[in-house]
Amino acid sequence: MKSITLLSCACIMAITSAQGADWSSFIIPAQAGAGKTWQLQSVSDEFNYIAPTNNKPSAFTSRWNDSYINSWLGPGDTEFSSEHSYTTGGALGLQATEKAGTNKVLSGIVSSKATFTYPLYLEAMVKPTNNTMANAVWMLSADSTREIDAMESYGSDRPGQEWFDQRMHVSHHVFIREPFQDYQPKDGGSWIYNNGETYRNKFRRYGVHWKDAWNVDYYIDGVLVRSVSGPNIIDPKNYTNGKGLNSPMHIILDMEYQPWRDVKPSSAELADSSKSIFWIDWIRVYKAQ
């Protein structure tokens, strides 16, 4: 792992790289399965290159788009912006700012050019923001009917936000787009409690093992924190017509203002670089083959 320290409001980051890949010291906690081994996929990225807000290099563009998977600009007052993603010091930064003269929040996002399917293990080393916005590492099918969320954070040091600040959401969705219907598990087990501590105070590893259409495991720092299995929790309303989480999915890293929470970042929070940047140190993706 790189040693990452925020040095100033300009978000300069000092990095000391270990030999080998940035993730080489972390074992894959999930088993590939009988007779199979994990094969690293080329989308895996240490972000050890310079990618400015515009004119990003091929090291980035060969893997990622600095936009959503289609023309959608985000939920509510979110407006995804290609100029709000960049790399510096060996990490990817996704930043949020106010859009001048509007109620909009400009926000960084990247999505994978390629799609992936099970059996797959995805893991990212990330540090969430401190401004109430959703920070997420997730996957979504091209038709937006299947989704897997490796992590979804709502960190904030505001009084009254302690419940969300001390929990990490790990979940999945299945959708019908027309007329719109959305199912995701609502049980308390999808909110991983951190013993009264925040998740935004340091980099942690968030992993998901997409075993097959009906089985998904979630990991935090290599520890299994949740398993979901079978139609009764994957798709009890049969929105997928008995197919489950069977579609190839894009990988998405982003930050959003989600109006269902009715808690919007303040101007001061968005202007504070220590609170408004979602940092991704690295992401690794493996297929079991």
Contacts in CASP RR format, 6 or more apart in sequence:
PFRMAT RR
TARGET T0000
AUTHOR 0000-0000-0000
METHOD contacts of the structure
MODEL  1
MKSITLLSCACIMAITSAQGADWSSFIIPAQAGAGKTWQLQSVSDEFNYI
APTNNKPSAFTSRWNDSYINSWLGPGDTEFSSEHSYTTGGALGLQATEKA
GTNKVLSGIVSSKATFTYPLYLEAMVKPTNNTMANAVWMLSADSTREIDA
MESYGSDRPGQEWFDQRMHVSHHVFIREPFQDYQPKDGGSWIYNNGETYR
NKFRRYGVHWKDAWNVDYYIDGVLVRSVSGPNIIDPKNYTNGKGLNSPMH
IILDMEYQPWRDVKPSSAELADSSKSIFWIDWIRVYKAQ
1 18 0 8 1.000
1 22 0 8 1.000
1 23 0 8 1.000
1 25 0 8 1.000
1 26 0 8 1.000
1 125 0 8 1.000
1 203 0 8 1.000
1 281 0 8 1.000
2 15 0 8 1.000
2 16 0 8 1.000
2 17 0 8 1.000
2 18 0 8 1.000
2 22 0 8 1.000
2 90 0 8 1.000
2 91 0 8 1.000
2 281 0 8 1.000
2 282 0 8 1.000
3 14 0 8 1.000
3 15 0 8 1.000
3 16 0 8 1.000
4 13 0 8 1.000
4 14 0 8 1.000
4 15 0 8 1.000
4 89 0 8 1.000
4 91 0 8 1.000
4 127 0 8 1.000
4 203 0 8 1.000
4 279 0 8 1.000
4 281 0 8 1.000
5 13 0 8 1.000
5 14 0 8 1.000
6 13 0 8 1.000
6 274 0 8 1.000
7 13 0 8 1.000
7 14 0 8 1.000
9 272 0 8 1.000
9 273 0 8 1.000
9 274 0 8 1.000
10 273 0 8 1.000
11 88 0 8 1.000
11 93 0 8 1.000
11 273 0 8 1.000
11 277 0 8 1.000
12 88 0 8 1.000
12 89 0 8 1.000
13 88 0 8 1.000
13 89 0 8 1.000
13 90 0 8 1.000
13 91 0 8 1.000
14 89 0 8 1.000
15 89 0 8 1.000
15 90 0 8 1.000
15 91 0 8 1.000
17 48 0 8 1.000
18 24 0 8 1.000
18 25 0 8 1.000
21 46 0 8 1.000
21 282 0 8 1.000
21 284 0 8 1.000
22 46 0 8 1.000
22 48 0 8 1.000
22 125 0 8 1.000
22 281 0 8 1.000
22 282 0 8 1.000
23 46 0 8 1.000
23 123 0 8 1.000
23 125 0 8 1.000
23 282 0 8 1.000
23 284 0 8 1.000
26 123 0 8 1.000
26 205 0 8 1.000
26 222 0 8 1.000
28 38 0 8 1.000
28 121 0 8 1.000
28 123 0 8 1.000
28 286 0 8 1.000
29 219 0 8 1.000
29 222 0 8 1.000
29 223 0 8 1.000
29 224 0 8 1.000
30 121 0 8 1.000
30 209 0 8 1.000
30 217 0 8 1.000
30 219 0 8 1.000
32 38 0 8 1.000
32 119 0 8 1.000
32 121 0 8 1.000
32 286 0 8 1.000
32 288 0 8 1.000
32 289 0 8 1.000
33 119 0 8 1.000
33 288 0 8 1.000
36 119 0 8 1.000
36 288 0 8 1.000
36 289 0 8 1.000
37 288 0 8 1.000
37 289 0 8 1.000
38 121 0 8 1.000
38 286 0 8 1.000
38 287 0 8 1.000
38 288 0 8 1.000
39 286 0 8 1.000
39 287 0 8 1.000
39 288 0 8 1.000
39 289 0 8 1.000
40 284 0 8 1.000
40 285 0 8 1.000
40 286 0 8 1.000
41 116 0 8 1.000
41 285 0 8 1.000
41 286 0 8 1.000
41 287 0 8 1.000
42 62 0 8 1.000
42 63 0 8 1.000
43 63 0 8 1.000
43 112 0 8 1.000
43 114 0 8 1.000
43 116 0 8 1.000
43 251 0 8 1.000
43 283 0 8 1.000
43 285 0 8 1.000
44 282 0 8 1.000
44 283 0 8 1.000
44 284 0 8 1.000
44 285 0 8 1.000
45 63 0 8 1.000
45 64 0 8 1.000
45 92 0 8 1.000
45 282 0 8 1.000
45 283 0 8 1.000
46 90 0 8 1.000
46 282 0 8 1.000
47 87 0 8 1.000
47 90 0 8 1.000
47 91 0 8 1.000
47 92 0 8 1.000
47 280 0 8 1.000
47 281 0 8 1.000
47 282 0 8 1.000
48 89 0 8 1.000
48 90 0 8 1.000
49 57 0 8 1.000
49 59 0 8 1.000
49 60 0 8 1.000
49 87 0 8 1.000
49 90 0 8 1.000
50 57 0 8 1.000
50 87 0 8 1.000
50 88 0 8 1.000
51 57 0 8 1.000
51 59 0 8 1.000
51 60 0 8 1.000
51 85 0 8 1.000
51 86 0 8 1.000
51 87 0 8 1.000
51 92 0 8 1.000
52 86 0 8 1.000
53 82 0 8 1.000
53 83 0 8 1.000
53 84 0 8 1.000
53 85 0 8 1.000
53 86 0 8 1.000
54 82 0 8 1.000
54 83 0 8 1.000
56 66 0 8 1.000
56 86 0 8 1.000
60 66 0 8 1.000
60 87 0 8 1.000
62 113 0 8 1.000
63 112 0 8 1.000
63 113 0 8 1.000
63 114 0 8 1.000
64 110 0 8 1.000
64 111 0 8 1.000
64 112 0 8 1.000
64 113 0 8 1.000
65 110 0 8 1.000
65 111 0 8 1.000
65 112 0 8 1.000
65 113 0 8 1.000
66 82 0 8 1.000
66 85 0 8 1.000
66 108 0 8 1.000
66 109 0 8 1.000
66 110 0 8 1.000
67 80 0 8 1.000
67 82 0 8 1.000
67 109 0 8 1.000
67 111 0 8 1.000
68 74 0 8 1.000
68 80 0 8 1.000
68 109 0 8 1.000
68 111 0 8 1.000
68 252 0 8 1.000
68 254 0 8 1.000
69 111 0 8 1.000
69 140 0 8 1.000
69 142 0 8 1.000
69 250 0 8 1.000
69 252 0 8 1.000
70 144 0 8 1.000
72 80 0 8 1.000
73 79 0 8 1.000
73 80 0 8 1.000
74 80 0 8 1.000
74 256 0 8 1.000
75 256 0 8 1.000
75 257 0 8 1.000
75 258 0 8 1.000
75 259 0 8 1.000
76 257 0 8 1.000
76 258 0 8 1.000
76 259 0 8 1.000
77 103 0 8 1.000
77 104 0 8 1.000
77 105 0 8 1.000
77 257 0 8 1.000
77 259 0 8 1.000
77 264 0 8 1.000
78 104 0 8 1.000
78 105 0 8 1.000
78 107 0 8 1.000
78 256 0 8 1.000
78 257 0 8 1.000
78 258 0 8 1.000
79 99 0 8 1.000
79 104 0 8 1.000
79 105 0 8 1.000
79 106 0 8 1.000
79 107 0 8 1.000
80 106 0 8 1.000
80 107 0 8 1.000
80 108 0 8 1.000
80 109 0 8 1.000
80 254 0 8 1.000
81 106 0 8 1.000
81 107 0 8 1.000
81 108 0 8 1.000
81 109 0 8 1.000
82 108 0 8 1.000
83 106 0 8 1.000
84 94 0 8 1.000
84 95 0 8 1.000
84 96 0 8 1.000
84 97 0 8 1.000
84 106 0 8 1.000
84 107 0 8 1.000
84 108 0 8 1.000
84 109 0 8 1.000
85 92 0 8 1.000
85 93 0 8 1.000
85 94 0 8 1.000
85 95 0 8 1.000
85 108 0 8 1.000
85 109 0 8 1.000
85 110 0 8 1.000
86 92 0 8 1.000
86 93 0 8 1.000
86 95 0 8 1.000
87 93 0 8 1.000
90 281 0 8 1.000
91 279 0 8 1.000
91 280 0 8 1.000
91 281 0 8 1.000
91 282 0 8 1.000
92 110 0 8 1.000
92 253 0 8 1.000
92 279 0 8 1.000
92 280 0 8 1.000
93 108 0 8 1.000
93 277 0 8 1.000
93 278 0 8 1.000
93 279 0 8 1.000
93 280 0 8 1.000
94 107 0 8 1.000
94 108 0 8 1.000
94 109 0 8 1.000
94 110 0 8 1.000
94 135 0 8 1.000
94 253 0 8 1.000
94 254 0 8 1.000
94 255 0 8 1.000
94 277 0 8 1.000
94 278 0 8 1.000
94 280 0 8 1.000
95 107 0 8 1.000
95 108 0 8 1.000
95 255 0 8 1.000
95 273 0 8 1.000
95 276 0 8 1.000
95 277 0 8 1.000
95 278 0 8 1.000
96 105 0 8 1.000
96 106 0 8 1.000
96 107 0 8 1.000
96 108 0 8 1.000
96 129 0 8 1.000
96 131 0 8 1.000
96 133 0 8 1.000
96 255 0 8 1.000
96 257 0 8 1.000
96 265 0 8 1.000
96 270 0 8 1.000
96 276 0 8 1.000
96 277 0 8 1.000
97 105 0 8 1.000
97 106 0 8 1.000
97 270 0 8 1.000
97 271 0 8 1.000
97 276 0 8 1.000
98 104 0 8 1.000
98 105 0 8 1.000
98 106 0 8 1.000
98 267 0 8 1.000
98 270 0 8 1.000
98 271 0 8 1.000
99 105 0 8 1.000
99 106 0 8 1.000
105 133 0 8 1.000
105 257 0 8 1.000
105 264 0 8 1.000
105 265 0 8 1.000
105 270 0 8 1.000
107 133 0 8 1.000
107 254 0 8 1.000
107 255 0 8 1.000
107 256 0 8 1.000
107 257 0 8 1.000
108 254 0 8 1.000
108 255 0 8 1.000
108 278 0 8 1.000
109 252 0 8 1.000
109 253 0 8 1.000
109 254 0 8 1.000
109 255 0 8 1.000
110 252 0 8 1.000
110 253 0 8 1.000
110 254 0 8 1.000
111 250 0 8 1.000
111 251 0 8 1.000
111 252 0 8 1.000
111 253 0 8 1.000
111 254 0 8 1.000
112 250 0 8 1.000
112 251 0 8 1.000
112 252 0 8 1.000
114 250 0 8 1.000
115 141 0 8 1.000
115 142 0 8 1.000
115 248 0 8 1.000
115 249 0 8 1.000
115 250 0 8 1.000
116 122 0 8 1.000
116 139 0 8 1.000
116 248 0 8 1.000
116 249 0 8 1.000
116 250 0 8 1.000
116 251 0 8 1.000
116 285 0 8 1.000
116 287 0 8 1.000
117 210 0 8 1.000
117 246 0 8 1.000
117 247 0 8 1.000
117 248 0 8 1.000
117 249 0 8 1.000
118 210 0 8 1.000
118 211 0 8 1.000
118 212 0 8 1.000
118 213 0 8 1.000
118 245 0 8 1.000
119 209 0 8 1.000
119 210 0 8 1.000
119 211 0 8 1.000
119 212 0 8 1.000
119 287 0 8 1.000
119 288 0 8 1.000
120 209 0 8 1.000
120 210 0 8 1.000
120 285 0 8 1.000
120 286 0 8 1.000
120 287 0 8 1.000
120 288 0 8 1.000
121 207 0 8 1.000
121 208 0 8 1.000
121 209 0 8 1.000
121 210 0 8 1.000
121 285 0 8 1.000
121 286 0 8 1.000
121 288 0 8 1.000
122 137 0 8 1.000
122 139 0 8 1.000
122 150 0 8 1.000
122 207 0 8 1.000
122 208 0 8 1.000
122 210 0 8 1.000
122 251 0 8 1.000
122 283 0 8 1.000
122 284 0 8 1.000
122 285 0 8 1.000
122 286 0 8 1.000
123 150 0 8 1.000
123 205 0 8 1.000
123 206 0 8 1.000
123 207 0 8 1.000
123 208 0 8 1.000
123 219 0 8 1.000
123 283 0 8 1.000
123 284 0 8 1.000
124 137 0 8 1.000
124 150 0 8 1.000
124 151 0 8 1.000
124 205 0 8 1.000
124 206 0 8 1.000
124 207 0 8 1.000
124 253 0 8 1.000
124 280 0 8 1.000
124 281 0 8 1.000
124 282 0 8 1.000
124 283 0 8 1.000
124 284 0 8 1.000
125 203 0 8 1.000
125 204 0 8 1.000
125 205 0 8 1.000
125 280 0 8 1.000
125 281 0 8 1.000
125 282 0 8 1.000
125 283 0 8 1.000
126 135 0 8 1.000
126 137 0 8 1.000
126 151 0 8 1.000
126 203 0 8 1.000
126 204 0 8 1.000
126 206 0 8 1.000
126 278 0 8 1.000
126 279 0 8 1.000
126 280 0 8 1.000
126 281 0 8 1.000
127 200 0 8 1.000
127 202 0 8 1.000
127 203 0 8 1.000
127 204 0 8 1.000
127 278 0 8 1.000
127 279 0 8 1.000
127 281 0 8 1.000
128 135 0 8 1.000
128 153 0 8 1.000
128 155 0 8 1.000
128 199 0 8 1.000
128 200 0 8 1.000
128 278 0 8 1.000
129 135 0 8 1.000
129 153 0 8 1.000
129 155 0 8 1.000
129 200 0 8 1.000
129 255 0 8 1.000
129 275 0 8 1.000
129 276 0 8 1.000
129 277 0 8 1.000
129 278 0 8 1.000
130 155 0 8 1.000
130 156 0 8 1.000
130 157 0 8 1.000
130 200 0 8 1.000
130 269 0 8 1.000
130 274 0 8 1.000
130 275 0 8 1.000
131 155 0 8 1.000
131 156 0 8 1.000
131 265 0 8 1.000
131 266 0 8 1.000
131 269 0 8 1.000
131 270 0 8 1.000
131 272 0 8 1.000
131 275 0 8 1.000
131 276 0 8 1.000
132 154 0 8 1.000
132 155 0 8 1.000
132 156 0 8 1.000
132 158 0 8 1.000
132 161 0 8 1.000
132 164 0 8 1.000
132 261 0 8 1.000
132 263 0 8 1.000
132 264 0 8 1.000
132 265 0 8 1.000
132 269 0 8 1.000
133 154 0 8 1.000
133 255 0 8 1.000
133 256 0 8 1.000
133 257 0 8 1.000
133 258 0 8 1.000
133 265 0 8 1.000
134 152 0 8 1.000
134 153 0 8 1.000
134 154 0 8 1.000
134 255 0 8 1.000
134 256 0 8 1.000
134 257 0 8 1.000
134 258 0 8 1.000
135 151 0 8 1.000
135 152 0 8 1.000
135 153 0 8 1.000
135 154 0 8 1.000
135 155 0 8 1.000
135 254 0 8 1.000
135 255 0 8 1.000
135 278 0 8 1.000
136 149 0 8 1.000
136 151 0 8 1.000
136 152 0 8 1.000
136 153 0 8 1.000
136 252 0 8 1.000
136 253 0 8 1.000
136 254 0 8 1.000
136 255 0 8 1.000
136 256 0 8 1.000
137 149 0 8 1.000
137 150 0 8 1.000
137 151 0 8 1.000
137 206 0 8 1.000
137 207 0 8 1.000
137 251 0 8 1.000
137 252 0 8 1.000
137 253 0 8 1.000
137 280 0 8 1.000
137 283 0 8 1.000
138 147 0 8 1.000
138 148 0 8 1.000
138 149 0 8 1.000
138 150 0 8 1.000
138 151 0 8 1.000
138 152 0 8 1.000
138 251 0 8 1.000
138 252 0 8 1.000
138 254 0 8 1.000
139 147 0 8 1.000
139 148 0 8 1.000
139 149 0 8 1.000
139 150 0 8 1.000
139 208 0 8 1.000
139 210 0 8 1.000
139 249 0 8 1.000
139 250 0 8 1.000
139 251 0 8 1.000
139 252 0 8 1.000
140 146 0 8 1.000
140 147 0 8 1.000
140 249 0 8 1.000
140 250 0 8 1.000
140 252 0 8 1.000
141 147 0 8 1.000
141 247 0 8 1.000
141 248 0 8 1.000
141 249 0 8 1.000
141 250 0 8 1.000
142 247 0 8 1.000
142 248 0 8 1.000
142 250 0 8 1.000
143 177 0 8 1.000
143 247 0 8 1.000
144 175 0 8 1.000
144 177 0 8 1.000
145 174 0 8 1.000
145 175 0 8 1.000
145 176 0 8 1.000
145 177 0 8 1.000
145 239 0 8 1.000
145 240 0 8 1.000
145 247 0 8 1.000
146 172 0 8 1.000
146 173 0 8 1.000
146 174 0 8 1.000
146 175 0 8 1.000
146 240 0 8 1.000
146 244 0 8 1.000
146 245 0 8 1.000
146 246 0 8 1.000
146 247 0 8 1.000
146 249 0 8 1.000
147 172 0 8 1.000
147 173 0 8 1.000
147 174 0 8 1.000
147 175 0 8 1.000
147 249 0 8 1.000
148 172 0 8 1.000
148 208 0 8 1.000
148 210 0 8 1.000
148 216 0 8 1.000
148 245 0 8 1.000
148 249 0 8 1.000
149 169 0 8 1.000
149 170 0 8 1.000
149 171 0 8 1.000
149 172 0 8 1.000
149 173 0 8 1.000
150 170 0 8 1.000
150 206 0 8 1.000
150 207 0 8 1.000
150 208 0 8 1.000
150 218 0 8 1.000
151 168 0 8 1.000
151 169 0 8 1.000
151 170 0 8 1.000
151 206 0 8 1.000
151 207 0 8 1.000
151 220 0 8 1.000
152 168 0 8 1.000
152 169 0 8 1.000
152 170 0 8 1.000
152 171 0 8 1.000
153 168 0 8 1.000
153 169 0 8 1.000
153 199 0 8 1.000
153 200 0 8 1.000
154 161 0 8 1.000
154 164 0 8 1.000
154 165 0 8 1.000
154 169 0 8 1.000
154 261 0 8 1.000
154 263 0 8 1.000
155 161 0 8 1.000
155 164 0 8 1.000
155 165 0 8 1.000
155 198 0 8 1.000
155 199 0 8 1.000
155 200 0 8 1.000
156 164 0 8 1.000
156 165 0 8 1.000
156 263 0 8 1.000
157 165 0 8 1.000
157 198 0 8 1.000
158 263 0 8 1.000
161 263 0 8 1.000
162 196 0 8 1.000
164 261 0 8 1.000
165 198 0 8 1.000
165 199 0 8 1.000
165 200 0 8 1.000
166 193 0 8 1.000
166 194 0 8 1.000
166 195 0 8 1.000
166 196 0 8 1.000
166 197 0 8 1.000
166 198 0 8 1.000
166 199 0 8 1.000
167 191 0 8 1.000
167 192 0 8 1.000
167 193 0 8 1.000
167 194 0 8 1.000
167 199 0 8 1.000
168 191 0 8 1.000
168 192 0 8 1.000
168 194 0 8 1.000
168 199 0 8 1.000
168 206 0 8 1.000
168 220 0 8 1.000
169 190 0 8 1.000
169 191 0 8 1.000
169 192 0 8 1.000
170 190 0 8 1.000
170 192 0 8 1.000
170 206 0 8 1.000
170 208 0 8 1.000
170 218 0 8 1.000
170 225 0 8 1.000
170 226 0 8 1.000
171 184 0 8 1.000
171 185 0 8 1.000
171 190 0 8 1.000
172 184 0 8 1.000
172 185 0 8 1.000
172 216 0 8 1.000
172 228 0 8 1.000
172 234 0 8 1.000
172 245 0 8 1.000
173 182 0 8 1.000
173 183 0 8 1.000
173 184 0 8 1.000
174 182 0 8 1.000
174 183 0 8 1.000
174 184 0 8 1.000
174 234 0 8 1.000
174 235 0 8 1.000
174 237 0 8 1.000
174 239 0 8 1.000
174 240 0 8 1.000
174 244 0 8 1.000
174 245 0 8 1.000
175 181 0 8 1.000
175 182 0 8 1.000
175 183 0 8 1.000
175 239 0 8 1.000
176 239 0 8 1.000
181 237 0 8 1.000
181 239 0 8 1.000
183 235 0 8 1.000
183 236 0 8 1.000
183 237 0 8 1.000
183 239 0 8 1.000
184 190 0 8 1.000
185 228 0 8 1.000
185 233 0 8 1.000
189 226 0 8 1.000
190 226 0 8 1.000
192 218 0 8 1.000
192 220 0 8 1.000
192 225 0 8 1.000
192 226 0 8 1.000
203 279 0 8 1.000
203 281 0 8 1.000
204 220 0 8 1.000
204 221 0 8 1.000
205 219 0 8 1.000
205 220 0 8 1.000
205 221 0 8 1.000
205 222 0 8 1.000
206 218 0 8 1.000
206 219 0 8 1.000
206 220 0 8 1.000
207 218 0 8 1.000
207 219 0 8 1.000
207 220 0 8 1.000
207 222 0 8 1.000
208 216 0 8 1.000
208 217 0 8 1.000
208 218 0 8 1.000
208 219 0 8 1.000
209 216 0 8 1.000
209 217 0 8 1.000
209 218 0 8 1.000
209 219 0 8 1.000
210 216 0 8 1.000
210 245 0 8 1.000
211 217 0 8 1.000
213 234 0 8 1.000
213 243 0 8 1.000
213 244 0 8 1.000
213 245 0 8 1.000
213 246 0 8 1.000
214 229 0 8 1.000
214 230 0 8 1.000
214 231 0 8 1.000
214 234 0 8 1.000
214 244 0 8 1.000
214 245 0 8 1.000
215 227 0 8 1.000
215 228 0 8 1.000
215 229 0 8 1.000
215 230 0 8 1.000
216 227 0 8 1.000
216 228 0 8 1.000
216 229 0 8 1.000
216 234 0 8 1.000
216 245 0 8 1.000
217 224 0 8 1.000
217 226 0 8 1.000
217 227 0 8 1.000
218 224 0 8 1.000
218 225 0 8 1.000
218 226 0 8 1.000
218 227 0 8 1.000
219 225 0 8 1.000
228 234 0 8 1.000
231 238 0 8 1.000
231 242 0 8 1.000
231 244 0 8 1.000
234 244 0 8 1.000
234 245 0 8 1.000
235 242 0 8 1.000
235 244 0 8 1.000
240 246 0 8 1.000
251 283 0 8 1.000
251 285 0 8 1.000
253 278 0 8 1.000
253 280 0 8 1.000
253 283 0 8 1.000
254 278 0 8 1.000
255 278 0 8 1.000
257 264 0 8 1.000
257 265 0 8 1.000
265 276 0 8 1.000
269 275 0 8 1.000
269 276 0 8 1.000
270 276 0 8 1.000
END
